[in-house]
């Protein structure tokens, strides 16, 4: 997108003072059109998207790590790391949302400048770029939503394995749902505690409880994060349709102009051909007239009579 806009407004520079003046004028025009400052802000937002990508990767790795731990202290450590990262994600996402809303306001204000009105190349470029940033935020929402679902599913699978390891039997879905919802597993494991001893089962009970608390807190924070994304998602859907309609109209207008140019070119060619054939017809007519005149006058007969 940046390369497209740059190519549209950049004036080629050669050598010599005249070209330097032209280049300076192009830079000045870019500043007047508001594109230079606009794309600086776009680049700042893109950097923040990079931070979101890194945090998402860290959370995914922490989730994978949590599936392998079997001790409550290790689970507690992972929980604190994930909560810290999710808090940072919320902070960055809120900042991105605020900056995109500021771009929207600036895009409206920029339409008051000469040559930047609604529907102009500058306005369409700014709107399309801003909408692309919104769509990217919406896509991030889907990625974090996928992570939340993976955390929940992973928690369920771990609880099922723990139950089977301790009891030797597979619990039904209702029992697993109850353990996931409450985290209280001691009552369920009473028989195993009586048979194997409390000390041998306590580590598993503590780990399940710690895992329950971790999943509950991280999921809650990810749901809060989704609320930040939702406002932007609604705008993306609405403005996406509008921009698609604008681009469709622009494309149609370009096609119509091209068709008009082609028609004009054909008309010019026909006009040239008509003039050509008219000249040939006039020339033939003149030749015929000359022949008739010569045949009537018969200048050679006058010479013979003399």
N, C-alpha and C positions, 0 to 999 in steps of 0.2 A: 504493500500500500504506500509506504514512504517513497519507494523508488518511483512508483507511478506518478505521485503528486510532484515529486522533484523534477521528473522528466517533463511534466506538463508545463511547469513554470520556469524552468531553467533556460537561460539564453546562452548558446554556445559561446565560448571564449576562445579567441585566437591570440595573435600577438599584436602589439601596438597599443598606443594610448587610447585609440578609439574603442577597441575591444574591452579594455579595462574599464572605461566609462560605462559601456553597455552592461558589463558584469555588475558593476556597482549599482546601476539603475535596477537590474533584476533583483539584487538583494534588497534594495529599498522597497521595491514593489512587493516582494515576499513579506517584508515586515508590515507593510501597509495592509496587506490582505489578511494578516494575522496568522499565517501558516507557520512561521518560524517558532513562535512561542507555543502554538498549538501542539506541534510535534514534539517539542521538548517535554510537555506535560504527558503526551502519549508515551514517550520513552520512559518517563518516571513510573507510569502505571505498569508498563511491561516489566520493569525491574521488580516491581512488587509481585507480579504474577510469577516471576522466577522464584521468589522467596516462598510463595505458596506451593510451588512444585516441590521444592526441597523439603518443606515441612510435611507435605503429603507422603513423600517417600520415607521420611523418618517415622511417621505414624504407622505406615504399612509394615516397616521393618520391626517396629516395636510390637505390633500385633502378632507377627509371625513368631517373634521371640516369646511372647506370652503363651503361645500354644504349647511350648515345649517345657516351661518351668513347672515344677511340682511343689515348690516351697512358698509359703505365704510371704516371707520377707522379700523374695525375688519378685513376686507378683506385685507387692506394694511399691517396690522401686520402679517397676515398669509403669505402674499406674501414675505415679507422680510425674514421670517424664512425659507421658502421653497427655496428661492434663495441662502441663506447662506448654507443650507444643500446640494443643488445641486453643489455648488462650491466646497464643501468639497468632494463630490463624485467624481468630475472630478479630483481633486488633488490625491485622493487615487487610482483611476483607472489608471491614468497616471503613478503613482509609480509602480503599479502592472505590467503594460505592460512593463515598463523599466526593472524590475527585471526578468520577464519571458524571455525577449530578452537576458539578461545577462546569464541566465541559459542555453539558447540555445548555446551561444558562449562557455560557460564552458563545455558543453556536448561534443562539437566537439574537444576542446582541451584535454579533459580527455581521448579521444580515443587513444592518443599517448602514454599513460601509459601502461606498460606491464599488460596483462590480462584484459584490458579494451577496446580492439578494437571493431570496429563496429560489431554488431551482438552478442557480448558476453552478459552474464547475466547482468553484471553491466551496460553495455551500453543500453540494452533494458529496464532495470528498470529505469534508469535516463530519457530516452526518453519518456517512458510511463507516468512517474510521471509528467514531464514537460507538456506533451500534455494534461493530466488530468487538470492541472492548467489552460491551455488555454481554454479548453472546459468549465470550470467553469466560466471563464470570459465571454465567449460567452453566457452562460446561464444567467448571470447577465444582459447582454445587452438586452436579451429578456424580463427580468423582468422590467427593466426601460422603455423599449419600451411599455410594457403593461401599466405601470403607466402613461406614456405620453398620450396614447390613452384614458385611464380612465379619465384623467384631461380634455381632450378636450370634451369627451362625457358628463361628468358631467357639464361642462360649458354650453353646449348646452341645457341640461335639465333645468338648473337653469334659463337661459334666457327665455325659453319657459314658465316656471312657472311665472316669473316676468311679462311677457307680458300679460298673462291671468289674473293675479291678478289685474293689473292696468286697462286693457281695457275691461275685461270680455269676450273677444273673443280669439280664438286660431289663431295665425299668421301662414301663409303658410311657407313652408321650405325656399323659396327664401328670404322672409323677415327676418327669423331667421338667415340665412346664412349672410345676409348683416349686421345685428346687431353684429354677432360674429366677422365678418371680420373688421368692423370699430370701434365698440364700441360706436358709436354716436347714441343715442336713442332718443334724445330730439325731433327731427323732427317727428319721428314715433309716439311719445306720445303727439303731439300737441293738438289733440282733447281731450285727457284725462286731459291735463293741463288746457284747457279752461273750461272744465266741473267741475273739482275737485279743481282747484287752483294750482298754481305752487309750493307752499310750500309743499303740500302734496305729490307731485310726485318727488321732487328733490332728496330725499333720495334714491329712487329706481334708478333714473338716475345716481347718483354718484356711487352707489354700482355696477351697471352694468358696468360703465366705469372703475372702479377700478378692477373689476373682469377680464375685458378684458385685461387690462394692465398686471395683474398678470399672467394670462394664457399665454399670448403672450411671456412674459419674461421667464417664467419657461419652456415652450415648446422649446424656442430657446436654452436655456442652456442644456436641455435634448437631443436636436438634436446634439449639439456640443459634448456631452458625447458619443453619438452613433458613432461619427466619430473616437473616440479613440478606441472603441471596434471593429470597422470594420476590422482594420488591423490584429488583433488577430484572428478574425473569419475566415478570408481567410486562415490563416496558419493552423487553427484547421481542416478545411475541407480537405486541401491538406495533412497534416501530419497524419490526422486520417486515411485516406485511406492507406497511406504508412505503418503506424504501424499495421493496421489490416492485411495487406498483409504479413508483417514480422511475426506477431504472427501466422498467418495461416501456413506459411512455417515452423516455429519452431514446431508447433503442428503436422504438417505432418511428419517432420523429427523424432519427438519423437515416433509417431505411427509406422513409418518404422523401427526404432531401436528396438521397442518392438516386432514387428513382426519378425525381424531378430533373436532376443533373443529366441523367442518361437520356431522358426524353428531350431535353434542350439540345444535347449533342446530336441526337438523331435528327432533330429539326434543322439544325445547322447544316448537317451533311446533306439532307434532302434539298435545302435551299441552295447549297452550292451545286448540287447535281442539276437542279432545275435551271439555274443560271447557265450552267455549262451547255445543257441541251437547247436552251433558248438561243444562246449565241450561235450554236451550230445551225439551228433552224433559220435564224436571220441570215447567216452567211450563205446557206443553200438558197434561200429566197432571193438574195441579192444576185447570186450567180445566175439563177434562172431569169431574173429581170434583165440582167445584162445580155444574156443570150437572146432573149426575145427582142430587145431593143436593137441589137446588132443585126438580128435576122430581118427586122422591118426596114431599117435604114439601108442596109446592104451597101456599105461604103465602097466595096470592091466594084459594084456596078457603075458607080459614078466615075471611077478611074477608067474603066473600059470605054465608056461613052466619050470621055475626053480624048 
